[in-house]
Amino acid sequence: MDIIRTILPYVQIILSILLVAAILLQQRGSSLGGAFGGDNFSATYHKRRGAELFLFRLSIVLGILFALSAFLNLVI
């Protein structure tokens, strides 16, 4: 249990940084190219594909992992 108490804060810091990065790379109403200055038909609906879909799913997984690590920190 002491190992978990020692490692858990560092895991939470890493997860939080990755989660913030994954969320900030997503832009509402445009594709991933809009995050880097390109305009990609921002007025119309489009389906997530490729890297944009990966970032969307990654942010969900990272959010769940962060919530679980926070809950684990409360329990321990």
GIBELPE-V266694 format. One record per run of one state. SS is the DSSP state (H for helix, E for strand, - for the rest). FROM is the first residue (numbers start at 1). LEN is the number of residues. If there is no record, write none. Layout:
# GIBELPE-V266694
ss->[SS;SS]
from->[FROM;FROM]
len->[LEN;LEN]
This chain:
# GIBELPE-V266694
ss->[-;H;-;H;-;H;-]
from->[1;2;25;32;37;51;76]
len->[1;23;7;5;14;25;1]
